[in-house]
């Protein structure tokens, strides 16, 4: 597929694993496609935590309904996962990522910081440069 070719060529892609907008302060069920692409391309998955204040583009608002104030979007990388660590199994990778996000939401939006090793953190930071 085009996504796999692009990833192998060094491009980054951004995929929302739910395949649709999220309900406020929650998650919809994850779809396997993004994880299958990562496994087939053998590229790491970088988990991002995002927040938007006031809430925008969630299922509780029509996409054309904008908040009365300027929305501030924050996105930060939190964890880097290698498909090889999950046996190249896209389902196992998907279930793990879904659990990480579920725990982060339960802990409070933006306050949860999944644990990572120093090596993985430096890998994320070097990819961001």
MIKENU-246031 format. One line per field, with one value per atom (N, C-alpha, C, O): residue number from 0; atom name; residue in one letter; x, y, z. Coordinates in steps of 0.001 Angstrom, whole numbers, always signed. Layout:
<vexnus>
nr = (NUM|...)
atom = (CA|...)
rest = (A|...)
east = (X|...)
north = (Y|...)
up = (Z|...)
</vexnus>
This chain:
<vexnus>
nr = (0|0|0|0|1|1|1|1|2|2|2|2|3|3|3|3|4|4|4|4|5|5|5|5|6|6|6|6|7|7|7|7|8|8|8|8|9|9|9|9|10|10|10|10|11|11|11|11|12|12|12|12|13|13|13|13|14|14|14|14|15|15|15|15|16|16|16|16|17|17|17|17|18|18|18|18|19|19|19|19|20|20|20|20|21|21|21|21|22|22|22|22|23|23|23|23|24|24|24|24|25|25|25|25|26|26|26|26|27|27|27|27|28|28|28|28|29|29|29|29|30|30|30|30|31|31|31|31|32|32|32|32|33|33|33|33|34|34|34|34|35|35|35|35|36|36|36|36|37|37|37|37|38|38|38|38|39|39|39|39|40|40|40|40|41|41|41|41|42|42|42|42|43|43|43|43|44|44|44|44|45|45|45|45|46|46|46|46|47|47|47|47|48|48|48|48|49|49|49|49|50|50|50|50|51|51|51|51|52|52|52|52|53|53|53|53|54|54|54|54|55|55|55|55|56|56|56|56|57|57|57|57|58|58|58|58|59|59|59|59|60|60|60|60|61|61|61|61|62|62|62|62|63|63|63|63|64|64|64|64|65|65|65|65|66|66|66|66|67|67|67|67|68|68|68|68|69|69|69|69|70|70|70|70|71|71|71|71|72|72|72|72|73|73|73|73|74|74|74|74|75|75|75|75|76|76|76|76|77|77|77|77|78|78|78|78|79|79|79|79|80|80|80|80|81|81|81|81|82|82|82|82|83|83|83|83|84|84|84|84|85|85|85|85|86|86|86|86|87|87|87|87|88|88|88|88|89|89|89|89|90|90|90|90|91|91|91|91|92|92|92|92|93|93|93|93|94|94|94|94|95|95|95|95|96|96|96|96|97|97|97|97|98|98|98|98|99|99|99|99|100|100|100|100|101|101|101|101|102|102|102|102|103|103|103|103|104|104|104|104|105|105|105|105|106|106|106|106|107|107|107|107|108|108|108|108|109|109|109|109|110|110|110|110|111|111|111|111|112|112|112|112|113|113|113|113|114|114|114|114|115|115|115|115|116|116|116|116|117|117|117|117|118|118|118|118|119|119|119|119|120|120|120|120|121|121|121|121|122|122|122|122|123|123|123|123|124|124|124|124|125|125|125|125|126|126|126|126|127|127|127|127|128|128|128|128)
atom = (N|CA|C|O|N|CA|C|O|N|CA|C|O|N|CA|C|O|N|CA|C|O|N|CA|C|O|N|CA|C|O|N|CA|C|O|N|CA|C|O|N|CA|C|O|N|CA|C|O|N|CA|C|O|N|CA|C|O|N|CA|C|O|N|CA|C|O|N|CA|C|O|N|CA|C|O|N|CA|C|O|N|CA|C|O|N|CA|C|O|N|CA|C|O|N|CA|C|O|N|CA|C|O|N|CA|C|O|N|CA|C|O|N|CA|C|O|N|CA|C|O|N|CA|C|O|N|CA|C|O|N|CA|C|O|N|CA|C|O|N|CA|C|O|N|CA|C|O|N|CA|C|O|N|CA|C|O|N|CA|C|O|N|CA|C|O|N|CA|C|O|N|CA|C|O|N|CA|C|O|N|CA|C|O|N|CA|C|O|N|CA|C|O|N|CA|C|O|N|CA|C|O|N|CA|C|O|N|CA|C|O|N|CA|C|O|N|CA|C|O|N|CA|C|O|N|CA|C|O|N|CA|C|O|N|CA|C|O|N|CA|C|O|N|CA|C|O|N|CA|C|O|N|CA|C|O|N|CA|C|O|N|CA|C|O|N|CA|C|O|N|CA|C|O|N|CA|C|O|N|CA|C|O|N|CA|C|O|N|CA|C|O|N|CA|C|O|N|CA|C|O|N|CA|C|O|N|CA|C|O|N|CA|C|O|N|CA|C|O|N|CA|C|O|N|CA|C|O|N|CA|C|O|N|CA|C|O|N|CA|C|O|N|CA|C|O|N|CA|C|O|N|CA|C|O|N|CA|C|O|N|CA|C|O|N|CA|C|O|N|CA|C|O|N|CA|C|O|N|CA|C|O|N|CA|C|O|N|CA|C|O|N|CA|C|O|N|CA|C|O|N|CA|C|O|N|CA|C|O|N|CA|C|O|N|CA|C|O|N|CA|C|O|N|CA|C|O|N|CA|C|O|N|CA|C|O|N|CA|C|O|N|CA|C|O|N|CA|C|O|N|CA|C|O|N|CA|C|O|N|CA|C|O|N|CA|C|O|N|CA|C|O|N|CA|C|O|N|CA|C|O|N|CA|C|O|N|CA|C|O|N|CA|C|O|N|CA|C|O|N|CA|C|O|N|CA|C|O|N|CA|C|O|N|CA|C|O|N|CA|C|O|N|CA|C|O|N|CA|C|O|N|CA|C|O|N|CA|C|O|N|CA|C|O|N|CA|C|O|N|CA|C|O|N|CA|C|O|N|CA|C|O|N|CA|C|O|N|CA|C|O|N|CA|C|O|N|CA|C|O)
rest = (X|X|X|X|X|X|X|X|X|X|X|X|X|X|X|X|X|X|X|X|X|X|X|X|X|X|X|X|X|X|X|X|X|X|X|X|X|X|X|X|X|X|X|X|X|X|X|X|X|X|X|X|X|X|X|X|X|X|X|X|X|X|X|X|X|X|X|X|X|X|X|X|X|X|X|X|X|X|X|X|X|X|X|X|X|X|X|X|X|X|X|X|X|X|X|X|X|X|X|X|X|X|X|X|X|X|X|X|X|X|X|X|X|X|X|X|X|X|X|X|X|X|X|X|X|X|X|X|X|X|X|X|X|X|X|X|X|X|X|X|X|X|X|X|X|X|X|X|X|X|X|X|X|X|X|X|X|X|X|X|X|X|X|X|X|X|X|X|X|X|X|X|X|X|X|X|X|X|X|X|X|X|X|X|X|X|X|X|X|X|X|X|X|X|X|X|X|X|X|X|X|X|X|X|X|X|X|X|X|X|X|X|X|X|X|X|X|X|X|X|X|X|X|X|X|X|X|X|X|X|X|X|X|X|X|X|X|X|X|X|X|X|X|X|X|X|X|X|X|X|X|X|X|X|X|X|X|X|X|X|X|X|X|X|X|X|X|X|X|X|X|X|X|X|X|X|X|X|X|X|X|X|X|X|X|X|X|X|X|X|X|X|X|X|X|X|X|X|X|X|X|X|X|X|X|X|X|X|X|X|X|X|X|X|X|X|X|X|X|X|X|X|X|X|X|X|X|X|X|X|X|X|X|X|X|X|X|X|X|X|X|X|X|X|X|X|X|X|X|X|X|X|X|X|X|X|X|X|X|X|X|X|X|X|X|X|X|X|X|X|X|X|X|X|X|X|X|X|X|X|X|X|X|X|X|X|X|X|X|X|X|X|X|X|X|X|X|X|X|X|X|X|X|X|X|X|X|X|X|X|X|X|X|X|X|X|X|X|X|X|X|X|X|X|X|X|X|X|X|X|X|X|X|X|X|X|X|X|X|X|X|X|X|X|X|X|X|X|X|X|X|X|X|X|X|X|X|X|X|X|X|X|X|X|X|X|X|X|X|X|X|X|X|X|X|X|X|X|X|X|X|X|X|X|X|X|X|X|X|X|X|X|X|X|X|X|X|X|X|X|X|X|X|X|X|X|X|X|X|X|X|X|X|X|X|X)
east = (+832|+0|+868|+2064|+285|+1006|+1564|+2691|+798|+1259|+2514|+3458|+2532|+3695|+4914|+6008|+4733|+5834|+6364|+7575|+5469|+5884|+6683|+7718|+6198|+6912|+8301|+9274|+8396|+9696|+10634|+11854|+10073|+10875|+11260|+11936|+10835|+11225|+10208|+10469|+9055|+8016|+7309|+7254|+6774|+5927|+4482|+4169|+3604|+2169|+1480|+1935|+403|-397|-1717|-2437|-2030|-3249|-3976|-3361|-5264|-6091|-6681|-7495|-6280|-6635|-8120|-8551|-8904|-10346|-11032|-12116|-10396|-10978|-12084|-12738|-12309|-13345|-13043|-12087|-13856|-13662|-14022|-14897|-13339|-13555|-14726|-15039|-15377|-16344|-15577|-14401|-16206|-15493|-14945|-15650|-13685|-13028|-13103|-13190|-13070|-13137|-12530|-11973|-12654|-12143|-13243|-14116|-13200|-14023|-13200|-12019|-13790|-13019|-11935|-12163|-10755|-9646|-9846|-10408|-9379|-9367|-7936|-6993|-7756|-6449|-5577|-4372|-6120|-5397|-4064|-3070|-4011|-2765|-1690|-514|-2083|-1127|-644|+509|-1525|-1133|-120|+851|-353|+586|+1955|+2979|+1974|+3245|+3981|+5200|+3246|+3869|+4413|+5536|+3647|+4106|+5300|+6184|+5328|+6446|+7614|+8714|+7379|+8375|+8937|+10149|+8017|+8394|+7780|+6742|+8417|+7877|+6583|+6315|+5801|+4579|+4880|+5310|+4657|+4865|+3497|+2683|+3255|+1982|+2038|+3021|+977|+873|-291|-1344|-104|-1215|-1558|-679|-2820|-3233|-4357|-5133|-4420|-5540|-5873|-5010|-7129|-7595|-8550|-9555|-8227|-9064|-9470|-8582|-10732|-11875|-11972|-11364|-12734|-12905|-13392|-14288|-12785|-13189|-13049|-12227|-13829|-13771|-14001|-13396|-14855|-15247|-16652|-17325|-17079|-18401|-19550|-20673|-19285|-20371|-20637|-21566|-19844|-20027|-20050|-19349|-20846|-20790|-19445|-18910|-18896|-17554|-17507|-16431|-18633|-18637|-18877|-18758|-19215|-19498|-18194|-17601|-17749|-16491|-16737|-17751|-15818|-15960|-15880|-15334|-16422|-16407|-15022|-14785|-14119|-12758|-11782|-12124|-10587|-9571|-9196|-8915|-9199|-8825|-7306|-6616|-6795|-5363|-5125|-5635|-4342|-4051|-2657|-1698|-2548|-1263|-1087|-1982|+58|+360|+1766|+2702|+1907|+3246|+3433|+2521|+4625|+4915|+5098|+5654|+4632|+4737|+5418|+6031|+5324|+5838|+6148|+5415|+7236|+7608|+7538|+8154|+6792|+6634|+7112|+6811|+7853|+8346|+7446|+7189|+6963|+6141|+6827|+6162|+8161|+8902|+8698|+8719|+8498|+8274|+6923|+6661|+6081|+4765|+4663|+3568|+5821|+5859|+5297|+4826|+5349|+4788|+3287|+2738|+2641|+1209|+438|+463|-238|-933|-2054|-2319|-2707|-3770|-3194|-3736|-2102|-1476|-1011|-1189|-419|+25|-1164|-1105|-2238|-3439|-4023|-4343|-4163|-4742|-3870|-4385|-2552|-1653|-1810|-1937|-1800|-1930|-3277|-3346|-4332|-5656|-5667|-6275|-5004|-4937|-4126|-4493|-3024|-2221|-3071|-3051|-3811|-4653|-5807|-6159|-6392|-7481|-6990|-7673|-5812|-5244|-4935|-5158|-4425|-4105|-5368|-5354|-6449|-7707|-8263|-8744|-8199|-8680|-7895|-8452|-6588|-5736|-5973|-5545|-6639|-6903|-6239|-5065|-6957|-6434|-5157|-5088|-4153|-2894|-1986|-799|-2510|-1664|-952|+26|-1421|-789|+418|+361|+1480|+2704|+3128|+3761|+2789|+3203|+4709|+5477|+5114|+6539|+7285|+6729|+8515|+9360|+10805|+11142|+11628|+13041|+13724|+13219|+14867|+15632|+15995|+15988|+16310|+16679|+15505|+15680|+14315|+13157|+12822|+12444|+12955|+12674|+13639|+13219|+14935|+15881|+15619|+15858|+15133|+14787|+13647|+13685|+12635|+11517|+12012|+11667|+12827|+13310|+14175|+14105|+14998|+15843|+15011|+15352|+13931|+13050|+12300|+11971|+12026|+11286|+12133|+11588|+13427|+14303|+14377|+15074)
north = (-1198|+0|+1250|+1181|+2354|+3622|+3997|+4483|+3782|+4142|+3360|+3926|+2081|+1256|+1736|+1838|+2028|+2535|+3859|+4062|+4744|+6047|+5882|+6523|+5017|+4792|+4214|+4635|+3267|+2666|+3684|+3546|+4714|+5780|+6852|+7819|+6691|+7624|+8688|+9540|+8663|+9632|+9223|+8039|+10194|+9938|+10088|+10892|+9314|+9495|+9589|+9005|+10313|+10471|+9764|+10059|+8822|+8034|+8041|+7846|+8261|+8173|+6761|+6415|+5946|+4524|+4223|+3103|+5194|+4966|+5075|+4529|+5777|+5946|+6982|+7131|+7699|+8724|+9634|+9404|+10662|+11568|+10869|+10004|+11255|+10638|+11284|+12454|+10501|+11127|+11982|+11716|+12998|+13843|+13000|+12162|+13233|+12549|+11031|+10356|+10495|+9049|+8578|+9357|+7281|+6653|+5846|+5308|+5764|+4814|+3552|+3533|+2502|+1286|+1513|+2180|+952|+1091|+151|-936|+587|-216|-708|-44|-1831|-2452|-1884|-2136|-1141|-727|-45|-417|+934|+1664|+738|+889|-210|-1120|-2166|-2594|-2570|-3498|-2824|-3449|-1560|-807|-728|-950|-412|-312|-1650|-1691|-2738|-4065|-4431|-4924|-4203|-4554|-3716|-4209|-2440|-1567|-1728|-1240|-2411|-2602|-1265|-1047|-373|+948|+1131|+541|+1947|+2152|+2960|+3725|+2762|+3527|+4510|+4103|+5787|+6814|+7240|+7773|+6996|+7398|+8873|+9351|+9584|+11009|+11239|+10615|+12127|+12598|+13994|+14845|+14225|+15547|+16048|+15274|+17353|+17975|+19265|+19913|+19610|+20823|+21524|+20951|+22762|+23557|+24835|+25561|+25169|+24318|+23172|+23206|+22186|+20999|+21387|+22216|+20772|+21003|+19692|+18849|+19520|+18346|+17024|+16012|+17024|+15776|+15420|+16215|+14238|+13772|+14585|+14515|+15356|+16138|+17449|+18171|+17772|+19008|+18680|+17780|+19404|+19296|+19845|+20762|+19305|+19732|+21207|+21806|+21806|+23232|+24140|+25360|+23552|+24316|+24619|+23727|+25861|+26252|+26855|+27522|+26630|+27268|+28787|+29307|+29490|+30946|+31534|+32697|+30759|+31243|+30411|+29333|+30912|+30217|+28915|+28906|+27839|+26545|+26433|+26798|+25928|+25707|+24206|+23457|+23783|+22373|+22061|+22763|+21008|+20548|+19090|+18272|+18761|+17388|+17073|+17835|+15934|+15543|+14041|+13267|+13629|+12194|+11627|+12290|+10405|+9807|+8452|+8082|+7712|+6351|+5908|+6225|+5175|+4618|+3096|+2514|+2462|+1005|+405|+922|-678|-1392|-2594|-3380|-2758|-3931|-5257|-6228|-5301|-6529|-6953|-8145|-5973|-6285|-6971|-7492|-6968|-7602|-8752|-9161|-9262|-10378|-10037|-10915|-8750|-8258|-8557|-8662|-8690|-9001|-7687|-7076|-7262|-5968|-5936|-4885|-7060|-7084|-6882|-6111|-7572|-7417|-5979|-5411|-5395|-4003|-3075|-2175|-3285|-2452|-2530|-1502|-3748|-3903|-3237|-2652|-3323|-2678|-1154|-504|-602|+852|+1325|+2345|+601|+974|+986|+1868|+22|-24|+1140|+1708|+1504|+2648|+3922|+4691|+4139|+5340|+5292|+6315|+4129|+3988|+4351|+5068|+3861|+4185|+5672|+6265|+6281|+7712|+8542|+9521|+8152|+8894|+8712|+9667|+7491|+7247|+8047|+8487|+8234|+8957|+10460|+11187|+10926|+12361|+12880|+12598|+13625|+14046|+14850|+15815|+14426|+15139|+14876|+15200|+14293|+14120|+12776|+12600|+11838|+10518|+10548|+11103|+9964|+9882|+8425|+7965|+7678|+6276|+6167|+7011|+5118|+4951|+4542|+3878|+4929|+4597|+4534|+5082|+3893|+3841|+5093|+5748|+5414|+6579|+6449|+7440|+5238|+5027|+5323|+5946|+4882|+5133|+6616|+7153|+7296|+8727|+9473|+10357|+9126|+9830|+9508|+10347|+8307|+7948|+8817|+9288|+9034|+9894|+11313|+11943|+11811|+13179|+13361|+14404|+12353|+12498|+12440|+13106|+11663|+11610|+12927|+13305|+13630|+14887|+16019|+17022|+15872|+16947|+17001|+17853)
up = (+0|+0|+0|+284|-308|-356|+1011|+1100|+2075|+3421|+3788|+4340|+3489|+3807|+3020|+3575|+1744|+921|+1458|+1536|+1822|+2360|+3644|+3825|+4540|+5792|+5533|+6158|+4629|+4297|+3670|+3766|+3023|+2429|+3449|+3100|+4707|+5757|+6091|+6939|+5447|+5770|+7060|+7391|+7780|+8942|+8509|+7631|+9125|+8893|+10246|+11230|+10284|+11492|+11263|+10309|+12154|+12015|+13349|+14398|+13312|+14503|+14534|+13678|+15509|+15474|+15634|+15363|+16064|+16162|+14797|+14592|+13882|+12562|+12514|+11482|+13596|+13666|+14850|+15591|+15023|+16152|+17458|+17493|+18525|+19836|+20558|+20337|+21432|+22333|+23341|+23588|+23928|+24893|+26044|+26605|+26383|+27498|+27415|+28440|+26205|+26076|+24775|+24001|+24554|+23342|+22696|+23376|+21387|+20673|+20476|+20821|+19933|+19705|+18658|+17649|+18907|+17971|+16792|+16930|+15640|+14428|+14208|+14638|+13563|+13438|+12321|+12321|+11385|+10191|+10433|+9810|+11313|+11568|+12106|+11775|+12927|+13540|+12535|+12580|+11640|+10571|+9639|+9213|+9333|+8493|+9168|+8523|+10470|+11200|+11208|+11040|+11403|+11414|+10038|+9933|+8998|+7646|+7211|+6511|+7625|+7272|+8243|+7980|+9366|+10424|+10886|+10900|+11266|+11776|+13164|+13465|+14012|+15355|+15326|+14399|+16366|+16588|+17720|+18799|+17476|+18496|+18995|+18241|+20280|+20870|+21226|+21791|+20892|+21179|+22124|+21987|+23076|+23901|+23422|+23283|+23172|+22721|+23609|+24170|+23717|+24410|+23678|+23086|+23736|+23079|+24036|+24459|+24371|+25280|+24591|+24144|+24470|+24769|+23758|+22688|+24121|+23289|+21894|+21736|+20898|+19509|+18749|+19108|+17722|+16860|+17589|+17236|+18584|+19233|+18778|+18124|+19125|+18691|+19283|+18783|+20344|+20951|+20220|+20582|+19198|+18420|+16942|+16478|+16225|+14764|+14303|+14926|+13231|+12811|+12432|+12456|+12084|+11714|+12922|+12813|+14073|+15292|+16021|+16629|+15965|+16573|+17951|+18159|+18903|+20217|+20092|+19119|+21074|+21062|+21284|+20957|+21826|+22044|+21222|+20736|+21075|+20296|+21009|+22208|+20261|+20828|+20877|+19924|+21989|+22148|+22110|+22944|+21130|+20928|+21435|+21115|+22226|+22742|+22320|+22534|+21721|+21315|+21796|+21554|+22483|+22917|+22786|+23078|+22344|+22257|+23655|+24531|+23863|+25188|+25200|+26201|+24120|+24141|+22722|+21785|+22574|+21279|+21409|+22302|+20520|+20553|+19248|+18172|+19340|+18170|+17895|+18807|+16666|+16349|+16674|+17034|+16549|+16868|+18316|+18624|+19217|+20632|+20859|+21943|+19848|+19921|+18913|+18526|+18500|+17562|+16190|+15468|+15832|+14564|+14471|+13374|+15606|+15690|+15852|+16920|+14801|+14828|+15869|+16452|+16107|+17120|+18522|+19315|+18821|+20138|+20341|+21419|+19312|+19377|+19587|+20425|+18840|+18964|+20372|+20968|+20908|+22252|+23309|+24262|+23145|+24098|+24051|+25089|+22858|+22706|+23244|+23929|+22944|+23448|+24979|+25585|+25602|+27067|+27626|+28655|+26961|+27410|+27402|+28363|+26324|+26245|+27241|+27827|+27437|+28409|+29802|+30534|+30174|+31488|+31606|+32661|+30539|+30568|+30779|+31525|+30126|+30282|+31687|+32297|+32200|+33571|+34605|+35611|+34352|+35296|+35241|+36138|+34215|+34071|+32824|+32584|+32034|+30733|+30886|+31647|+30143|+30110|+31296|+31236|+32388|+33563|+33570|+34296|+32783|+32765|+31846|+30749|+32285|+31494|+31486|+32436|+30422|+30396|+30606|+30145|+31305|+31585|+30331|+29457|+30245|+29113|+29583|+30633|+28841|+29187|+28654|+27743|+29226|+28780|+27304|+26574|+26864|+25459|+24536|+23489|+24917|+24059|+24047|+23006|+25199|+25237|+24319|+23573|+24364|+23510|+22045|+21176|+21761|+20376|+19869|+18732|+20700|+20308|+20071|+19072|+21004|+20879|+19637|+18988|+19291|+18110|+16832|+15854|+16815|+15651|+15470|+14346|+16581|+16518|+15934|+15472|+15950|+15445|+13964|+13411)
</vexnus>
